Amino acid sequence: MKTALITGITGQDGSYLSEFLAKKDYKVIGMVRRNSSVENRGRIDNLPADVRGKIVLEYGDLQDMQSMVRLLKQYAPDEVYNLASQSHVKISFEQPVLTAQVTAIGALNLLEAIRISDVNCKFYQASSSEMFGKAEESPQNEQTKFHPRSPYAISKVFAHMAAINYRESYGMFNACGILFNHESPRRGENFVTRKISIQANRIKRGEAKELLLGNLDAKRDWGFAGDYVEAMWMMLNHEKADEFVIATGQSHSVGEFCEIAFSHLGLNYKDYVKSDPKYMRPADVNTLVGDASKAKKELGWEPKVSFEQLVKLMVDADRAKN
């Protein structure tokens, strides 16, 4: 039985990845920060019992290297997945230093912890399409120049390059997944896609009258998180450590997401959705779309869930909760 250590296990990707690995008979060690509340563990607690039985949660923090060294030595994992970060772009403008400490320096701490622990493991760094930012070409691939447009994106570039540097300097098996936007019913409620799926249902039930969002014209390459975590595993089971863009190759605007979500409930989104300047970012990224042909060719990975299926999946999940 293989052992995997996952940081950020209580997040959207962490829950899908732990479920995926448990079904492959991995022992999953999830690193969680000490918190007086356990509410943020809902995604793990709601997994099937046979999956939860293969998951062990341990306290640790990306800002506390000693806690990571302890876990690495205790469990000697075969694979380490670094999914933890302050991952909300707008919040990164409000808390840039915290974002850098967790997302950038936290990744460096983990890489250094692996190095000094002398644990023979494969490492996955969760990189982001936000690193491309104001991209000079479209679609974006592994050779596209980075032009980050937020403290979050800047921090991700640092972590991405740190993983590559440690691979080149110390011979570590470090793979980086440059994942474009990926959503699901487990997405945090402060992200735009969940705001849409939740509020559309509230409006349908007569509990709300409008939905205020930022830039409705912003376009993203949206996929299903459950598809994308499989790509993470494929990268660590590839013959060599490398960087891979994971994307659908199609871009859709926030307005399009609203249109499908509201029409799925028999509503016209234009009657309810408004753009509010207070939700605009200081520096926005208008369009991102990825070219995942390398992942398709070398890993055999392809997305299974379409954009329209994803939107309806999220709307139906939030409708079922009420």
Summary of the structure (lengths in Angstrom):
residues: 322
radius of gyration: 19.2
end to end distance: 39.7
largest distance: 59.0
contacts: 1124
relative contact order: 0.13
helix: 46%
strand: 18%
